[in-house]
Amino acid sequence: MTTKRTLGLAVAQMGPVHLSDTREAVVRRLVEMMRDAKGRGAEMVVFPELALTTFFPRYWMDEAEAEARFFEPAMPSAQVQPLFDEAKKLGVGFYLGYAERTPEGTRYNTAIIVDRAGAIVGKYRKIHLPGHSEHKPDAPFQHLEKKFFEVGDLGFRVFDTMGTRFGMCLCNDRRWPETYRVMALQSAEVVVLGYNTPSLNIHWNEPVHLRTTTHLVSLQANAYQNGIWVAAAAKCGSEDGHHMIGSSAIVAPTGEIVARSLTEEDEVICVKADMSLGEHFRQHVFNFAKHRRPEHYRLIVERTGAGEPLV
């Protein structure tokens, strides 16, 4: 018989962060939402991707300027330390996305998990970098993640903390089924992620409503097909005139959205997530050990792009 375990799981969506906003002002917003989440019973709070700054890859600039303005050479920095202190005071863990510059000078789009004692217990560096590296002067904005970040080098790992197995990813990673399956094969129970998703696709004329539809489909399908909870936090609204989608959500292993944001502002959503629900799906529906046939999946790792049919 499965023992019921629950986790107070919160998503702290952020409204716009403008170029003129300071780290200190942003961290105060994060602290306020963490307190709100704690008051609703949260034990884990999920903040967005690049939560400390505006989504700077939309602007063409040289790497040195980007590093000076938007990257964190250490975590926590003095400006971010109050968030860690508040987590320890409240006894709440959190996930946070930010731009990392390593001591060697390498730049990553990074996320961390911090436990209830305010200690970093897990780190992830974004693998599926979207966008481009060259300047597109005719585009309404840039999407320069391939210019400012290196592909993550830590893989998709799973971390045991707060009595739960957590996996992490960031933004575009959420659209790739391999992201979740690799973590599910490590017995992940919850995948947490942040995103900054422009409402306008500069690469093709995608109807705006599809940006939200495909976002939610990705969360729901992968939660169900891996028997996991998925908690996704947006930074959204109009940042200096550049609009991004909201629709932060918490999805159950059933594939159902159990909480979803209503605004494009700072907003906390929270659920008491039943971990045993995922165990039921992993045992009775997607029992990997019993039903997977990896000998027939080799093309997934042998090919990067699509090729000719097998003969």
N, C-alpha and C positions, 0 to 999 in steps of 0.2 A: 504493500500500500504506500502511495506517495505521501510524504509529509509535506504539509502546506507551509511554504515560506513566502513571505511578502517583502517587497521593497518599496519604500516611498520614493517614487521616481518623478522628478520635476524637470520641465524644460523651461528655460528662461529666455524667451525671445527678446531680441533687441530691436528697437526702432533705429532710425538713421544715426550714424556717427559721421559727422562732417569733418572736413579738413581742418577746421578751426577748433575742433574739440580736443581738449587736453586728455592725457592718460588719466590724470587724477579725477577729472569729471566723469570719464567713462567708468572707472573703477567704483566710484560712488554709486553709479547706477547698478552695477553688478552686485555690490554689497546690499543695496536696498532690495533687489529681487531675491537674493539669497535669503534674506530675513523673511520675506514674504513666503518663499517656498518652505522654509522651516516651520512657519506658522501653519502651513497646510499639511504638515507631516512628512515633508521630504527628508530623505536621507542622502539622496544624490541629486545634484542639480547640473543640467546640461546647458552650457553657454554656447554661442555660435562660433563659427570659423572666423579667424581674424577679428576677434571680439574687441580688441583694444584700440583699433584704428578704423578709419574708413576703408573701403575696399580699394586700396591704392593701385592694384594692377590695372585699373581702368585708365590710368594716366601714364603718358609717355614721359619718362625721365631716365637719367642714367642710374646705374646700380648704386653708385656711391650716395647719391641723394636719397634714394629709397632706403638704403641701410640707415642713414642718419636719422631719417624722419619716422620710419615705420617698423624697424626690426628691433628685437629684444636680444641683446648679447648675453643676458642672464635671466633666469626665471627662478624665483620671483625677483623682479627689480624693486627698487625702493617705491616706485609708483604703484606697483601691483601687490606689494606686501600686505596692505590692508585687507585684500580679499582673502589671502591665506590666513591672516590673523582671525578674520571673522569666521571662516570655515572651522578653525580650531575651537573658537569660542562657542559656536553653535553646535559643534559636533556633526557637521554636514560635509560630505564629500562633493567634489565637482569635477566637471570636464571643461577645459578651456582651450580655445583655438587662438593661435597667435603666430606672428612671423618671427622665426628663429634665425639668429646668426650664430653659428658655432664658433668656438675659439679659433678654429682653423680658417674661418672666414666663409664657410659654406652656408648658403641660405636655404631654408626649408619652410614650407607651410606646415605648421606643427600643431599637435594637440597633446594635452596631458590629462591624466587623471590624478587628482589629489584626494587623499583619504581624509577621514574625519579629524585626524590629528594635524592636518595642514601639511602633510608630506607628499611629495610627488612619488607615485607608485607605478606609473606607466607613461610611456611616451610613444607617439605615433607621428610619422612624417608622411605627408600626402604623396600617394603613388600615381594616381590617374590625374595628371596635370592637364587641364583643358587650355584652349586658347591658342596663342601664337607668341612668337618672340620678336618678329619684325614689326616695324611701325606701319600702321594702316591709317594714313592721314585722312582718307575719305570715310572712315567708319565714324559713327556717332560717339564712340568711346573705344578704348582699347581693352583687350583681355589678355594681359601679358604675364600670366602665371609661368609660362615656359621661359620667359626672360628673367624673371626675378627669383624663381625657385628651381632647385634641383629636384629630380625624382627622389622620393623618399627611400631611405636605405635600411629601414628597420623591419620591413615586412608587415604583415597583418598578424599581430600578436594578441594574445588574450591574457588578462591580468586578474588574479584572485585578490579581491579586496572587499571589505564590508560584507563578507559572507556571500558574495556574488561573483560570477565570472563575467568580466566585461571585455568587449572588443571595441575598438575605435576605428573610425574612418572620418573623411572630410569631404563634404560637398560632392564633387563629381564622382568620387568613389562609390557613392550610394547608388549610382545607376548601373554598376557592373556586378553581375551575380557572383563572380568569383570572389569579390570582396567578402561577402557574407559567408559563402561556403567554406572558405579557408578558415574563418574564425569558428564557424559551426563545427568543423572537424576537430577543433581544439576545445569543444564542449562549451563554447560561449553561451551565455544565457541572455545577455543584454548587449546590444550594439548601440553605442552613443555616437552622435555626429553633429557637427555644425555645418552651416552652409551660407553662402552669399550668392544668390542666383538672380542675375539680371532679368528683368521682365522682357527685354528686347534681345533677341538673338542676332548678333552682328554677322553671322556666317551664312544664314539663309532666312527666308521670310517665314518664320515659324509663327503661327497664330499665338497670341499672348496666352490664351486660356490653356494651351497645351503645356506651357511651362509648369503650371501647377498640376495639371493632370498627370504628366509623366513623373513628376516629383513624387506624388502620392502613390502612384502605381508601383514605383520602384521600392518604396518603403514597405507597402503592403505585401507585394508578392514575395519579397525576400524574407520578411518576418515569417510568413506562412511556410514557405518552402524550406526554412531552416529551423522552425520551431523556437524562435527567439522573440524577445521584446526589442523594439527599435524606438529610440527616442531622438528626434531630430529638431535642432534649434536653428531658426533663421536669424540673420541680421537683415532687416528688410525696410521697406519704405523708400523714400526719395532722399538719397545722399547727395546734397549739392546738385539736385536736378536729375540724378541718375536713379531710376526706380528699380527695386528688387522685390521679388515675391516674398510673401510671408508663409502662411500655412504650416507653421511649426506643428509637430504632431507627435503623439505617442501611439504606437501600433502594437497590438497584442500578437502573440503567436498564431492566433486565429486568422490574422490578416486584417482584422477590424481596427479602425481608428477609434481609440477609446478616449482621446483628448486631442483637441485641435484649437489653435489660436484663432481669435475672432478679429484681431486688429493687425495693423502694421506698426505697432508701437511696442514699447517695453511691456511685456505681458508674461505672466507665469501660468503654466498649466501643470497639473499634478495628478497622479493616480497612485493607488496602492496596488502595485503590480504583483500578481500572483505567479511566483516562479514555477509552481507545480503545473500550471497550465502549459508551459513550454515543455515540461517533462512528458506530459501526456502526448503531445504531438510528436516529440522526438522518439517516443517508444512505439506509438501505434500508427502513425501516418508516415513520417519521414525517418524511419529507423535505418540509419546509414549502414550499420554493421550487417543488417539482415538483407537489405535490398539494393544497395549501390553496386554498380558494376564498372569500376574504374578502368578495366581493361578495354572498355568500349569508348572511353572519353579521352583517349590520348591526343587527339587533335587539339584539344583545349590548351595543352602545354607545348605541343610540337609546332603549332602554327600561331603566328601573331595575327596576320591578316587572312582573309578568306582566299582559298585557292580552288583548284579543280576538284571535282568529285573523286572519291576513292574508287579504285577499280579492283 
